[in-house]
Amino acid sequence: MNVKVYASGFCSFEHIDDDGFMSLPEGASLNDVLKKLGIPYPLRRILFAAVNYEHVKLNTRLKDGDVVSLLSARAGG
């Protein structure tokens, strides 16, 4: 399955294609996306993550075509 990923600059983009999609196995969760992006577990807990523009938990199962958006809880200015 493919999900669209809007990730912050601190993520690894190795698993995201030129169109912003990441391929995942069926039944993958948001946590699987964060692992592929190289985000350490402690940071995953403070990261604002949304699926289809709704705030969700890390164990949320994804479906083909979902949109995953990530925003750091802390940003510089």
PDB file of N, CA, C and O in Angstrom:
ATOM      1  N   MET A   1       0.851  -1.170   0.000  1.00  0.00           N
ATOM      2  CA  MET A   1       0.000   0.000   0.000  1.00  0.00           C
ATOM      3  C   MET A   1       0.894   1.229   0.000  1.00  0.00           C
ATOM      4  O   MET A   1       2.051   1.162   0.415  1.00  0.00           O
ATOM      5  N   ASN A   2       0.363   2.345  -0.463  1.00  0.00           N
ATOM      6  CA  ASN A   2       1.101   3.607  -0.496  1.00  0.00           C
ATOM      7  C   ASN A   2       0.364   4.653   0.312  1.00  0.00           C
ATOM      8  O   ASN A   2      -0.859   4.772   0.239  1.00  0.00           O
ATOM      9  N   VAL A   3       1.140   5.422   1.096  1.00  0.00           N
ATOM     10  CA  VAL A   3       0.578   6.543   1.850  1.00  0.00           C
ATOM     11  C   VAL A   3       1.365   7.797   1.496  1.00  0.00           C
ATOM     12  O   VAL A   3       2.570   7.735   1.255  1.00  0.00           O
ATOM     13  N   LYS A   4       0.692   8.914   1.465  1.00  0.00           N
ATOM     14  CA  LYS A   4       1.325  10.202   1.201  1.00  0.00           C
ATOM     15  C   LYS A   4       1.891  10.707   2.523  1.00  0.00           C
ATOM     16  O   LYS A   4       1.186  10.695   3.532  1.00  0.00           O
ATOM     17  N   VAL A   5       3.143  11.150   2.543  1.00  0.00           N
ATOM     18  CA  VAL A   5       3.783  11.578   3.775  1.00  0.00           C
ATOM     19  C   VAL A   5       4.261  13.014   3.644  1.00  0.00           C
ATOM     20  O   VAL A   5       5.017  13.358   2.735  1.00  0.00           O
ATOM     21  N   TYR A   6       3.802  13.848   4.575  1.00  0.00           N
ATOM     22  CA  TYR A   6       4.300  15.210   4.713  1.00  0.00           C
ATOM     23  C   TYR A   6       5.156  15.221   5.968  1.00  0.00           C
ATOM     24  O   TYR A   6       4.632  15.258   7.081  1.00  0.00           O
ATOM     25  N   ALA A   7       6.473  15.188   5.791  1.00  0.00           N
ATOM     26  CA  ALA A   7       7.398  15.055   6.913  1.00  0.00           C
ATOM     27  C   ALA A   7       8.221  16.321   7.101  1.00  0.00           C
ATOM     28  O   ALA A   7       8.410  17.107   6.172  1.00  0.00           O
ATOM     29  N   SER A   8       8.702  16.496   8.318  1.00  0.00           N
ATOM     30  CA  SER A   8       9.552  17.641   8.660  1.00  0.00           C
ATOM     31  C   SER A   8      10.974  17.396   8.176  1.00  0.00           C
ATOM     32  O   SER A   8      11.337  16.278   7.809  1.00  0.00           O
ATOM     33  N   GLY A   9      11.759  18.445   8.181  1.00  0.00           N
ATOM     34  CA  GLY A   9      13.129  18.386   7.691  1.00  0.00           C
ATOM     35  C   GLY A   9      14.053  17.486   8.475  1.00  0.00           C
ATOM     36  O   GLY A   9      15.100  17.091   7.962  1.00  0.00           O
ATOM     37  N   PHE A  10      13.701  17.146   9.708  1.00  0.00           N
ATOM     38  CA  PHE A  10      14.570  16.302  10.525  1.00  0.00           C
ATOM     39  C   PHE A  10      14.408  14.812  10.218  1.00  0.00           C
ATOM     40  O   PHE A  10      15.107  13.985  10.804  1.00  0.00           O
ATOM     41  N   CYS A  11      13.516  14.465   9.327  1.00  0.00           N
ATOM     42  CA  CYS A  11      13.250  13.063   8.978  1.00  0.00           C
ATOM     43  C   CYS A  11      14.167  12.598   7.858  1.00  0.00           C
ATOM     44  O   CYS A  11      14.702  13.405   7.098  1.00  0.00           O
ATOM     45  N   SER A  12      14.341  11.283   7.769  1.00  0.00           N
ATOM     46  CA  SER A  12      15.045  10.685   6.645  1.00  0.00           C
ATOM     47  C   SER A  12      14.033  10.485   5.512  1.00  0.00           C
ATOM     48  O   SER A  12      12.971   9.900   5.721  1.00  0.00           O
ATOM     49  N   PHE A  13      14.361  10.962   4.342  1.00  0.00           N
ATOM     50  CA  PHE A  13      13.444  10.864   3.202  1.00  0.00           C
ATOM     51  C   PHE A  13      13.800   9.699   2.280  1.00  0.00           C
ATOM     52  O   PHE A  13      13.328   9.630   1.145  1.00  0.00           O
ATOM     53  N   GLU A  14      14.624   8.798   2.767  1.00  0.00           N
ATOM     54  CA  GLU A  14      15.106   7.666   1.983  1.00  0.00           C
ATOM     55  C   GLU A  14      13.975   6.781   1.451  1.00  0.00           C
ATOM     56  O   GLU A  14      14.083   6.245   0.348  1.00  0.00           O
ATOM     57  N   HIS A  15      12.898   6.623   2.215  1.00  0.00           N
ATOM     58  CA  HIS A  15      11.808   5.722   1.833  1.00  0.00           C
ATOM     59  C   HIS A  15      10.612   6.456   1.233  1.00  0.00           C
ATOM     60  O   HIS A  15       9.545   5.867   1.059  1.00  0.00           O
ATOM     61  N   ILE A  16      10.784   7.733   0.917  1.00  0.00           N
ATOM     62  CA  ILE A  16       9.712   8.527   0.316  1.00  0.00           C
ATOM     63  C   ILE A  16      10.089   8.790  -1.141  1.00  0.00           C
ATOM     64  O   ILE A  16      11.192   9.257  -1.424  1.00  0.00           O
ATOM     65  N   ASP A  17       9.175   8.491  -2.064  1.00  0.00           N
ATOM     66  CA  ASP A  17       9.483   8.689  -3.486  1.00  0.00           C
ATOM     67  C   ASP A  17       9.367  10.169  -3.871  1.00  0.00           C
ATOM     68  O   ASP A  17       9.030  11.011  -3.039  1.00  0.00           O
ATOM     69  N   ASP A  18       9.647  10.466  -5.123  1.00  0.00           N
ATOM     70  CA  ASP A  18       9.649  11.850  -5.601  1.00  0.00           C
ATOM     71  C   ASP A  18       8.287  12.529  -5.500  1.00  0.00           C
ATOM     72  O   ASP A  18       8.205  13.757  -5.477  1.00  0.00           O
ATOM     73  N   ASP A  19       7.216  11.736  -5.440  1.00  0.00           N
ATOM     74  CA  ASP A  19       5.865  12.291  -5.328  1.00  0.00           C
ATOM     75  C   ASP A  19       5.389  12.374  -3.882  1.00  0.00           C
ATOM     76  O   ASP A  19       4.254  12.777  -3.628  1.00  0.00           O
ATOM     77  N   GLY A  20       6.256  11.994  -2.921  1.00  0.00           N
ATOM     78  CA  GLY A  20       5.907  12.088  -1.511  1.00  0.00           C
ATOM     79  C   GLY A  20       5.209  10.866  -0.949  1.00  0.00           C
ATOM     80  O   GLY A  20       4.609  10.937   0.123  1.00  0.00           O
ATOM     81  N   PHE A  21       5.278   9.731  -1.661  1.00  0.00           N
ATOM     82  CA  PHE A  21       4.614   8.515  -1.192  1.00  0.00           C
ATOM     83  C   PHE A  21       5.612   7.533  -0.590  1.00  0.00           C
ATOM     84  O   PHE A  21       6.766   7.456  -1.011  1.00  0.00           O
ATOM     85  N   MET A  22       5.142   6.791   0.396  1.00  0.00           N
ATOM     86  CA  MET A  22       5.922   5.737   1.033  1.00  0.00           C
ATOM     87  C   MET A  22       5.169   4.422   0.849  1.00  0.00           C
ATOM     88  O   MET A  22       3.958   4.362   1.060  1.00  0.00           O
ATOM     89  N   SER A  23       5.883   3.377   0.458  1.00  0.00           N
ATOM     90  CA  SER A  23       5.285   2.049   0.322  1.00  0.00           C
ATOM     91  C   SER A  23       5.409   1.310   1.647  1.00  0.00           C
ATOM     92  O   SER A  23       6.465   1.305   2.279  1.00  0.00           O
ATOM     93  N   LEU A  24       4.305   0.684   2.053  1.00  0.00           N
ATOM     94  CA  LEU A  24       4.250  -0.058   3.310  1.00  0.00           C
ATOM     95  C   LEU A  24       3.492  -1.353   3.086  1.00  0.00           C
ATOM     96  O   LEU A  24       2.676  -1.445   2.168  1.00  0.00           O
ATOM     97  N   PRO A  25       3.756  -2.369   3.926  1.00  0.00           N
ATOM     98  CA  PRO A  25       2.965  -3.596   3.824  1.00  0.00           C
ATOM     99  C   PRO A  25       1.553  -3.375   4.364  1.00  0.00           C
ATOM    100  O   PRO A  25       1.333  -2.479   5.179  1.00  0.00           O
ATOM    101  N   GLU A  26       0.607  -4.178   3.918  1.00  0.00           N
ATOM    102  CA  GLU A  26      -0.756  -4.094   4.435  1.00  0.00           C
ATOM    103  C   GLU A  26      -0.734  -4.265   5.950  1.00  0.00           C
ATOM    104  O   GLU A  26       0.020  -5.086   6.474  1.00  0.00           O
ATOM    105  N   GLY A  27      -1.553  -3.496   6.648  1.00  0.00           N
ATOM    106  CA  GLY A  27      -1.635  -3.592   8.102  1.00  0.00           C
ATOM    107  C   GLY A  27      -0.601  -2.757   8.836  1.00  0.00           C
ATOM    108  O   GLY A  27      -0.524  -2.815  10.063  1.00  0.00           O
ATOM    109  N   ALA A  28       0.201  -1.978   8.106  1.00  0.00           N
ATOM    110  CA  ALA A  28       1.216  -1.135   8.743  1.00  0.00           C
ATOM    111  C   ALA A  28       0.546  -0.047   9.572  1.00  0.00           C
ATOM    112  O   ALA A  28      -0.592   0.344   9.311  1.00  0.00           O
ATOM    113  N   SER A  29       1.271   0.431  10.567  1.00  0.00           N
ATOM    114  CA  SER A  29       0.748   1.463  11.454  1.00  0.00           C
ATOM    115  C   SER A  29       1.520   2.766  11.271  1.00  0.00           C
ATOM    116  O   SER A  29       2.531   2.817  10.571  1.00  0.00           O
ATOM    117  N   LEU A  30       1.024   3.806  11.909  1.00  0.00           N
ATOM    118  CA  LEU A  30       1.722   5.090  11.912  1.00  0.00           C
ATOM    119  C   LEU A  30       3.123   4.916  12.479  1.00  0.00           C
ATOM    120  O   LEU A  30       4.070   5.533  11.991  1.00  0.00           O
ATOM    121  N   ASN A  31       3.262   4.087  13.496  1.00  0.00           N
ATOM    122  CA  ASN A  31       4.570   3.835  14.092  1.00  0.00           C
ATOM    123  C   ASN A  31       5.553   3.275  13.065  1.00  0.00           C
ATOM    124  O   ASN A  31       6.741   3.591  13.114  1.00  0.00           O
ATOM    125  N   ASP A  32       5.074   2.449  12.138  1.00  0.00           N
ATOM    126  CA  ASP A  32       5.932   1.909  11.075  1.00  0.00           C
ATOM    127  C   ASP A  32       6.448   3.019  10.160  1.00  0.00           C
ATOM    128  O   ASP A  32       7.596   2.979   9.717  1.00  0.00           O
ATOM    129  N   VAL A  33       5.608   4.000   9.881  1.00  0.00           N
ATOM    130  CA  VAL A  33       6.032   5.150   9.075  1.00  0.00           C
ATOM    131  C   VAL A  33       7.138   5.899   9.800  1.00  0.00           C
ATOM    132  O   VAL A  33       8.155   6.248   9.201  1.00  0.00           O
ATOM    133  N   LEU A  34       6.939   6.144  11.087  1.00  0.00           N
ATOM    134  CA  LEU A  34       7.925   6.900  11.856  1.00  0.00           C
ATOM    135  C   LEU A  34       9.254   6.151  11.950  1.00  0.00           C
ATOM    136  O   LEU A  34      10.316   6.772  11.938  1.00  0.00           O
ATOM    137  N   LYS A  35       9.202   4.834  12.042  1.00  0.00           N
ATOM    138  CA  LYS A  35      10.431   4.032  12.037  1.00  0.00           C
ATOM    139  C   LYS A  35      11.171   4.212  10.717  1.00  0.00           C
ATOM    140  O   LYS A  35      12.382   4.433  10.706  1.00  0.00           O
ATOM    141  N   LYS A  36      10.443   4.117   9.603  1.00  0.00           N
ATOM    142  CA  LYS A  36      11.073   4.272   8.279  1.00  0.00           C
ATOM    143  C   LYS A  36      11.653   5.668   8.086  1.00  0.00           C
ATOM    144  O   LYS A  36      12.612   5.848   7.337  1.00  0.00           O
ATOM    145  N   LEU A  37      11.074   6.648   8.757  1.00  0.00           N
ATOM    146  CA  LEU A  37      11.576   8.018   8.665  1.00  0.00           C
ATOM    147  C   LEU A  37      12.778   8.246   9.572  1.00  0.00           C
ATOM    148  O   LEU A  37      13.374   9.324   9.560  1.00  0.00           O
ATOM    149  N   GLY A  38      13.136   7.229  10.363  1.00  0.00           N
ATOM    150  CA  GLY A  38      14.306   7.324  11.229  1.00  0.00           C
ATOM    151  C   GLY A  38      14.093   8.142  12.486  1.00  0.00           C
ATOM    152  O   GLY A  38      15.051   8.674  13.047  1.00  0.00           O
ATOM    153  N   ILE A  39      12.867   8.251  12.932  1.00  0.00           N
ATOM    154  CA  ILE A  39      12.567   9.037  14.129  1.00  0.00           C
ATOM    155  C   ILE A  39      12.704   8.139  15.358  1.00  0.00           C
ATOM    156  O   ILE A  39      11.996   7.138  15.466  1.00  0.00           O
ATOM    157  N   PRO A  40      13.604   8.477  16.285  1.00  0.00           N
ATOM    158  CA  PRO A  40      13.785   7.652  17.485  1.00  0.00           C
ATOM    159  C   PRO A  40      12.499   7.594  18.317  1.00  0.00           C
ATOM    160  O   PRO A  40      11.712   8.540  18.333  1.00  0.00           O
ATOM    161  N   TYR A  41      12.304   6.469  19.002  1.00  0.00           N
ATOM    162  CA  TYR A  41      11.071   6.267  19.762  1.00  0.00           C
ATOM    163  C   TYR A  41      10.755   7.410  20.730  1.00  0.00           C
ATOM    164  O   TYR A  41       9.606   7.850  20.762  1.00  0.00           O
ATOM    165  N   PRO A  42      11.716   7.918  21.525  1.00  0.00           N
ATOM    166  CA  PRO A  42      11.358   9.013  22.448  1.00  0.00           C
ATOM    167  C   PRO A  42      10.776  10.244  21.734  1.00  0.00           C
ATOM    168  O   PRO A  42       9.894  10.913  22.274  1.00  0.00           O
ATOM    169  N   LEU A  43      11.261  10.537  20.540  1.00  0.00           N
ATOM    170  CA  LEU A  43      10.739  11.677  19.779  1.00  0.00           C
ATOM    171  C   LEU A  43       9.355  11.395  19.203  1.00  0.00           C
ATOM    172  O   LEU A  43       8.554  12.314  19.029  1.00  0.00           O
ATOM    173  N   ARG A  44       9.074  10.133  18.910  1.00  0.00           N
ATOM    174  CA  ARG A  44       7.765   9.778  18.358  1.00  0.00           C
ATOM    175  C   ARG A  44       6.645  10.151  19.328  1.00  0.00           C
ATOM    176  O   ARG A  44       5.537  10.484  18.908  1.00  0.00           O
ATOM    177  N   ARG A  45       6.937  10.094  20.617  1.00  0.00           N
ATOM    178  CA  ARG A  45       5.920  10.352  21.621  1.00  0.00           C
ATOM    179  C   ARG A  45       5.573  11.834  21.740  1.00  0.00           C
ATOM    180  O   ARG A  45       4.493  12.168  22.228  1.00  0.00           O
ATOM    181  N   ILE A  46       6.471  12.742  21.303  1.00  0.00           N
ATOM    182  CA  ILE A  46       6.174  14.181  21.403  1.00  0.00           C
ATOM    183  C   ILE A  46       5.873  14.812  20.045  1.00  0.00           C
ATOM    184  O   ILE A  46       5.572  16.003  19.960  1.00  0.00           O
ATOM    185  N   LEU A  47       5.956  14.019  19.000  1.00  0.00           N
ATOM    186  CA  LEU A  47       5.689  14.499  17.652  1.00  0.00           C
ATOM    187  C   LEU A  47       4.181  14.558  17.418  1.00  0.00           C
ATOM    188  O   LEU A  47       3.457  13.643  17.809  1.00  0.00           O
ATOM    189  N   PHE A  48       3.713  15.611  16.792  1.00  0.00           N
ATOM    190  CA  PHE A  48       2.290  15.680  16.427  1.00  0.00           C
ATOM    191  C   PHE A  48       2.138  14.950  15.102  1.00  0.00           C
ATOM    192  O   PHE A  48       2.718  15.348  14.091  1.00  0.00           O
ATOM    193  N   ALA A  49       1.359  13.886  15.116  1.00  0.00           N
ATOM    194  CA  ALA A  49       1.145  13.097  13.904  1.00  0.00           C
ATOM    195  C   ALA A  49      -0.337  13.056  13.585  1.00  0.00           C
ATOM    196  O   ALA A  49      -1.173  12.878  14.471  1.00  0.00           O
ATOM    197  N   ALA A  50      -0.647  13.222  12.321  1.00  0.00           N
ATOM    198  CA  ALA A  50      -2.041  13.183  11.879  1.00  0.00           C
ATOM    199  C   ALA A  50      -2.159  12.231  10.691  1.00  0.00           C
ATOM    200  O   ALA A  50      -1.265  12.144   9.849  1.00  0.00           O
ATOM    201  N   VAL A  51      -3.272  11.529  10.648  1.00  0.00           N
ATOM    202  CA  VAL A  51      -3.608  10.689   9.497  1.00  0.00           C
ATOM    203  C   VAL A  51      -4.911  11.238   8.941  1.00  0.00           C
ATOM    204  O   VAL A  51      -5.919  11.330   9.641  1.00  0.00           O
ATOM    205  N   ASN A  52      -4.865  11.598   7.674  1.00  0.00           N
ATOM    206  CA  ASN A  52      -6.016  12.228   7.024  1.00  0.00           C
ATOM    207  C   ASN A  52      -6.475  13.461   7.814  1.00  0.00           C
ATOM    208  O   ASN A  52      -7.667  13.728   7.965  1.00  0.00           O
ATOM    209  N   TYR A  53      -5.476  14.196   8.307  1.00  0.00           N
ATOM    210  CA  TYR A  53      -5.658  15.485   8.977  1.00  0.00           C
ATOM    211  C   TYR A  53      -6.353  15.389  10.331  1.00  0.00           C
ATOM    212  O   TYR A  53      -6.901  16.378  10.820  1.00  0.00           O
ATOM    213  N   GLU A  54      -6.334  14.203  10.939  1.00  0.00           N
ATOM    214  CA  GLU A  54      -6.867  14.006  12.281  1.00  0.00           C
ATOM    215  C   GLU A  54      -5.765  13.455  13.169  1.00  0.00           C
ATOM    216  O   GLU A  54      -5.063  12.521  12.780  1.00  0.00           O
ATOM    217  N   HIS A  55      -5.602  14.030  14.373  1.00  0.00           N
ATOM    218  CA  HIS A  55      -4.600  13.570  15.321  1.00  0.00           C
ATOM    219  C   HIS A  55      -4.918  12.130  15.729  1.00  0.00           C
ATOM    220  O   HIS A  55      -6.053  11.816  16.085  1.00  0.00           O
ATOM    221  N   VAL A  56      -3.908  11.259  15.675  1.00  0.00           N
ATOM    222  CA  VAL A  56      -4.113   9.836  15.969  1.00  0.00           C
ATOM    223  C   VAL A  56      -2.984   9.307  16.851  1.00  0.00           C
ATOM    224  O   VAL A  56      -1.974   9.978  17.061  1.00  0.00           O
ATOM    225  N   LYS A  57      -3.175   8.090  17.360  1.00  0.00           N
ATOM    226  CA  LYS A  57      -2.158   7.424  18.170  1.00  0.00           C
ATOM    227  C   LYS A  57      -1.170   6.686  17.270  1.00  0.00           C
ATOM    228  O   LYS A  57      -1.450   6.421  16.100  1.00  0.00           O
ATOM    229  N   LEU A  58       0.001   6.356  17.843  1.00  0.00           N
ATOM    230  CA  LEU A  58       1.053   5.686  17.080  1.00  0.00           C
ATOM    231  C   LEU A  58       0.638   4.325  16.537  1.00  0.00           C
ATOM    232  O   LEU A  58       1.144   3.898  15.500  1.00  0.00           O
ATOM    233  N   ASN A  59      -0.271   3.641  17.217  1.00  0.00           N
ATOM    234  CA  ASN A  59      -0.651   2.301  16.774  1.00  0.00           C
ATOM    235  C   ASN A  59      -1.789   2.305  15.752  1.00  0.00           C
ATOM    236  O   ASN A  59      -2.323   1.246  15.425  1.00  0.00           O
ATOM    237  N   THR A  60      -2.163   3.476  15.246  1.00  0.00           N
ATOM    238  CA  THR A  60      -3.234   3.582  14.248  1.00  0.00           C
ATOM    239  C   THR A  60      -2.827   2.849  12.971  1.00  0.00           C
ATOM    240  O   THR A  60      -1.757   3.105  12.418  1.00  0.00           O
ATOM    241  N   ARG A  61      -3.681   1.940  12.504  1.00  0.00           N
ATOM    242  CA  ARG A  61      -3.436   1.206  11.261  1.00  0.00           C
ATOM    243  C   ARG A  61      -3.753   2.099  10.073  1.00  0.00           C
ATOM    244  O   ARG A  61      -4.722   2.858  10.089  1.00  0.00           O
ATOM    245  N   LEU A  62      -2.931   2.000   9.053  1.00  0.00           N
ATOM    246  CA  LEU A  62      -3.088   2.828   7.863  1.00  0.00           C
ATOM    247  C   LEU A  62      -3.743   2.040   6.738  1.00  0.00           C
ATOM    248  O   LEU A  62      -3.715   0.810   6.708  1.00  0.00           O
ATOM    249  N   LYS A  63      -4.336   2.796   5.811  1.00  0.00           N
ATOM    250  CA  LYS A  63      -4.950   2.212   4.616  1.00  0.00           C
ATOM    251  C   LYS A  63      -4.312   2.849   3.382  1.00  0.00           C
ATOM    252  O   LYS A  63      -3.761   3.948   3.454  1.00  0.00           O
ATOM    253  N   ASP A  64      -4.392   2.166   2.281  1.00  0.00           N
ATOM    254  CA  ASP A  64      -3.856   2.685   1.029  1.00  0.00           C
ATOM    255  C   ASP A  64      -4.465   4.055   0.740  1.00  0.00           C
ATOM    256  O   ASP A  64      -5.681   4.232   0.806  1.00  0.00           O
ATOM    257  N   GLY A  65      -3.603   5.021   0.419  1.00  0.00           N
ATOM    258  CA  GLY A  65      -4.068   6.362   0.082  1.00  0.00           C
ATOM    259  C   GLY A  65      -4.176   7.319   1.253  1.00  0.00           C
ATOM    260  O   GLY A  65      -4.487   8.494   1.057  1.00  0.00           O
ATOM    261  N   ASP A  66      -3.922   6.838   2.489  1.00  0.00           N
ATOM    262  CA  ASP A  66      -3.965   7.742   3.641  1.00  0.00           C
ATOM    263  C   ASP A  66      -2.909   8.830   3.504  1.00  0.00           C
ATOM    264  O   ASP A  66      -1.910   8.660   2.805  1.00  0.00           O
ATOM    265  N   VAL A  67      -3.142   9.940   4.175  1.00  0.00           N
ATOM    266  CA  VAL A  67      -2.202  11.054   4.207  1.00  0.00           C
ATOM    267  C   VAL A  67      -1.668  11.166   5.624  1.00  0.00           C
ATOM    268  O   VAL A  67      -2.434  11.326   6.573  1.00  0.00           O
ATOM    269  N   VAL A  68      -0.343  11.081   5.766  1.00  0.00           N
ATOM    270  CA  VAL A  68       0.310  11.194   7.070  1.00  0.00           C
ATOM    271  C   VAL A  68       1.036  12.532   7.116  1.00  0.00           C
ATOM    272  O   VAL A  68       1.860  12.835   6.253  1.00  0.00           O
ATOM    273  N   SER A  69       0.721  13.326   8.132  1.00  0.00           N
ATOM    274  CA  SER A  69       1.355  14.633   8.311  1.00  0.00           C
ATOM    275  C   SER A  69       2.072  14.653   9.653  1.00  0.00           C
ATOM    276  O   SER A  69       1.532  14.194  10.659  1.00  0.00           O
ATOM    277  N   LEU A  70       3.287  15.185   9.663  1.00  0.00           N
ATOM    278  CA  LEU A  70       4.083  15.250  10.886  1.00  0.00           C
ATOM    279  C   LEU A  70       4.476  16.688  11.170  1.00  0.00           C
ATOM    280  O   LEU A  70       4.839  17.442  10.268  1.00  0.00           O
ATOM    281  N   LEU A  71       4.396  17.049  12.435  1.00  0.00           N
ATOM    282  CA  LEU A  71       4.768  18.390  12.866  1.00  0.00           C
ATOM    283  C   LEU A  71       5.454  18.269  14.199  1.00  0.00           C
ATOM    284  O   LEU A  71       4.921  17.647  15.118  1.00  0.00           O
ATOM    285  N   SER A  72       6.622  18.851  14.323  1.00  0.00           N
ATOM    286  CA  SER A  72       7.341  18.812  15.582  1.00  0.00           C
ATOM    287  C   SER A  72       6.625  19.690  16.609  1.00  0.00           C
ATOM    288  O   SER A  72       6.125  20.768  16.286  1.00  0.00           O
ATOM    289  N   ALA A  73       6.587  19.216  17.829  1.00  0.00           N
ATOM    290  CA  ALA A  73       5.974  19.983  18.915  1.00  0.00           C
ATOM    291  C   ALA A  73       6.811  21.183  19.283  1.00  0.00           C
ATOM    292  O   ALA A  73       6.338  22.095  19.960  1.00  0.00           O
ATOM    293  N   ARG A  74       8.032  21.186  18.846  1.00  0.00           N
ATOM    294  CA  ARG A  74       8.947  22.265  19.164  1.00  0.00           C
ATOM    295  C   ARG A  74       9.558  22.806  17.882  1.00  0.00           C
ATOM    296  O   ARG A  74      10.083  22.044  17.070  1.00  0.00           O
ATOM    297  N   ALA A  75       9.493  24.084  17.704  1.00  0.00           N
ATOM    298  CA  ALA A  75      10.064  24.686  16.497  1.00  0.00           C
ATOM    299  C   ALA A  75      10.787  25.981  16.862  1.00  0.00           C
ATOM    300  O   ALA A  75      10.426  26.675  17.812  1.00  0.00           O
ATOM    301  N   GLY A  76      11.783  26.271  16.102  1.00  0.00           N
ATOM    302  CA  GLY A  76      12.531  27.506  16.353  1.00  0.00           C
ATOM    303  C   GLY A  76      11.881  28.682  15.674  1.00  0.00           C
ATOM    304  O   GLY A  76      10.972  28.511  14.861  1.00  0.00           O
ATOM    305  N   GLY A  77      12.330  29.856  15.993  1.00  0.00           N
ATOM    306  CA  GLY A  77      11.710  31.022  15.388  1.00  0.00           C
ATOM    307  C   GLY A  77      12.626  32.080  15.208  1.00  0.00           C
ATOM    308  O   GLY A  77      12.253  33.140  14.706  1.00  0.00           O
TER     309      GLY A  77
END
